[in-house]
Amino acid sequence: MSAFILDAIAAGGYFGIFFLMALENIVPPVPSEIIMGYGGVLVARGQMEFLPLLFIGTLGTVAGNYFWYWLGRRWGETHLEHFIRRHGRWLTFEWEEFVGARRRFRRHGEWVVFLFRFSPFLRTIISLPAGLAQMKLWRFLVFTFLGSLIWNGALIAGGGALSGLIERYESAAGWVVGGFLAAGIIWYVYRLVTWRPNGVEG
């Protein structure tokens, strides 16, 4: 499993990293912790460079978050609520979760966009209230980029530090990663099955 993921990321190169990091912030395919963590392993092996990986991966994160910012800014609250209540199943979050993120945004101000880059559950959804609040685009991009830069840098460094252990215990590492992915898939399927539209017909 570990070798397969490493080969797949290495084959995709920096463009693949950008695409995966953008997609990870729109739909939940593969967590950024795995993408950038294994990118760190490739850096330790000399197959990638730290700074290009960090910069391009962070740009992918910003691109994925910009999608939600743009959606919030363009649609407005009424249209957005209708969309989430009807189709939130596939996004794995509900309108009530968005309301909570909006409350935090209003309480803590625009800096929450930076701070929530370190939250595994709220780092993407906070982009919606930022767009609805008409947060200045340049500030949204800067805060998202800086927070993502720090987080992604930590993931790359962590992957590089663990590269020796991953290679030494490749079989065990493969089981751990496989279990992590399986847990993510199970969680996603559970959300799909148990999700309810909360008052919206059909």
C-alpha positions in Angstrom: 0.0 0.0 0.0 2.7 2.5 1.0 4.8 1.7 -2.2 1.7 2.1 -4.4 0.8 5.5 -2.9 4.4 6.7 -3.2 4.6 5.5 -6.8 1.3 7.2 -7.7 2.2 10.5 -6.1 5.7 10.4 -7.7 4.2 9.6 -11.1 1.7 12.5 -10.9 4.5 14.9 -10.0 3.9 18.4 -8.8 0.9 18.8 -11.1 -0.6 15.7 -9.5 0.1 17.2 -6.0 -1.7 20.4 -7.0 -4.7 18.5 -8.4 -5.0 16.3 -5.3 -4.7 19.1 -2.8 -7.3 21.2 -4.7 -9.7 18.2 -5.0 -9.2 17.3 -1.3 -10.7 20.6 -0.3 -13.7 20.2 -2.6 -14.6 16.6 -2.1 -13.1 14.1 0.3 -11.0 11.7 -1.7 -7.7 11.4 0.0 -6.8 13.5 3.1 -4.1 16.1 2.8 -2.2 14.5 5.6 -1.5 11.5 3.4 -0.8 13.5 0.2 1.7 15.9 1.8 3.0 13.3 4.3 4.0 10.9 1.5 5.3 13.9 -0.4 7.6 14.4 2.5 8.8 10.8 2.1 9.6 11.5 -1.6 11.5 14.6 -0.5 13.6 12.5 1.9 14.3 10.1 -1.0 15.4 12.9 -3.3 12.5 12.4 -5.7 10.9 15.8 -5.0 12.2 19.1 -3.6 10.8 20.5 -0.4 10.1 24.1 -1.5 8.4 23.3 -4.9 6.3 20.6 -3.1 5.3 23.0 -0.3 4.5 25.9 -2.7 2.6 23.9 -5.3 0.7 21.9 -2.7 -0.3 25.1 -0.9 -1.5 26.6 -4.1 -3.7 23.6 -4.6 -5.1 24.0 -1.1 -5.9 27.7 -1.9 -7.5 26.8 -5.2 -9.8 24.3 -3.5 -10.8 26.7 -0.8 -11.3 29.5 -3.3 -14.0 27.4 -4.9 -16.1 27.5 -1.7 -15.3 31.2 -1.1 -16.5 32.0 -4.6 -19.6 29.9 -4.1 -20.5 31.8 -0.9 -19.8 35.2 -2.5 -21.7 34.5 -5.7 -24.8 32.6 -4.4 -25.8 34.3 -1.2 -27.3 32.7 1.9 -30.7 31.7 0.6 -29.5 29.9 -2.5 -26.6 28.4 -0.6 -28.9 27.0 2.2 -31.2 25.5 -0.4 -28.2 23.8 -2.1 -26.7 22.4 1.1 -29.9 21.1 2.5 -30.6 19.2 -0.8 -27.1 18.1 -1.7 -25.1 18.3 1.5 -25.1 14.5 1.6 -22.3 14.4 -1.0 -20.4 17.2 0.7 -20.6 15.4 4.0 -21.8 18.5 5.9 -25.1 20.0 6.8 -26.5 23.5 6.9 -26.3 23.5 10.7 -22.5 22.9 10.5 -22.2 25.8 8.2 -24.2 28.0 10.6 -21.7 27.1 13.3 -18.8 28.0 11.1 -20.4 31.3 10.2 -21.0 32.0 13.9 -17.3 31.5 14.6 -16.3 33.7 11.7 -18.5 36.5 13.0 -17.2 36.1 16.5 -13.5 35.9 15.8 -13.2 37.9 12.6 -11.3 37.3 9.4 -8.3 35.8 11.3 -10.4 32.6 11.8 -9.7 31.8 8.1 -6.0 31.6 9.0 -6.5 29.8 12.3 -8.9 27.2 10.9 -6.3 26.0 8.5 -5.1 23.8 11.4 -8.5 22.2 12.0 -9.1 18.9 10.3 -12.9 19.5 10.3 -13.4 23.2 9.8 -10.6 24.3 7.5 -12.6 24.1 4.3 -16.1 25.0 5.5 -14.9 28.3 6.9 -14.4 29.5 3.3 -18.2 29.6 2.8 -19.0 32.2 5.5 -15.9 34.2 4.4 -17.4 34.5 0.9 -20.9 35.3 2.2 -19.4 38.0 4.4 -17.8 39.5 1.3 -14.4 39.2 2.8 -11.9 40.9 0.6 -10.5 38.4 -1.8 -6.8 39.3 -1.3 -7.2 38.9 2.4 -8.9 35.6 2.1 -6.2 34.3 -0.3 -3.3 35.6 1.9 -4.8 34.1 5.2 -5.6 30.8 3.5 -2.1 30.6 1.9 -0.2 31.4 5.0 -2.1 29.0 7.2 -1.9 26.3 4.6 1.8 26.9 4.1 2.5 26.3 7.8 0.3 23.2 8.0 1.6 21.7 4.7 5.2 22.4 5.8 4.6 20.5 9.0 3.1 17.5 7.1 6.0 17.4 4.7 8.6 17.7 7.5 6.7 14.9 9.4 6.7 12.7 6.4 10.3 13.2 5.8 11.2 12.5 9.5 9.2 9.2 9.3 10.5 8.2 5.9 13.1 5.8 7.4 10.6 4.1 9.6 8.1 3.8 6.7 10.7 2.1 4.6 11.9 -0.1 7.4 8.5 -1.2 8.4 6.8 -0.8 5.0 4.3 -3.7 5.6 3.1 -2.2 8.9 3.0 1.3 7.4 0.9 0.0 4.5 -1.6 -1.5 7.0 -1.7 1.7 8.9 -2.4 3.8 5.8 -4.8 1.3 4.5 -6.7 1.3 7.8 -6.7 5.2 7.7 -8.2 5.2 4.2 -10.7 2.5 5.1 -11.8 4.5 8.1 -12.2 7.5 5.9 -14.3 5.6 3.4 -16.5 4.1 6.2 -17.0 7.5 7.7 -18.0 9.0 4.3 -20.4 6.1 3.6 -21.9 6.5 7.1 -22.5 10.2 6.5 -24.1 9.4 3.2 -26.5 6.9 4.7 -27.4 8.8 7.8 -27.6 12.3 6.3 -31.0 13.9 6.3 -32.1 17.0 4.3 -33.7 18.5 7.4 -37.0 19.8 6.2 -36.5 19.9 2.4 -38.7 17.7 0.4 -37.3 15.2 -2.1 
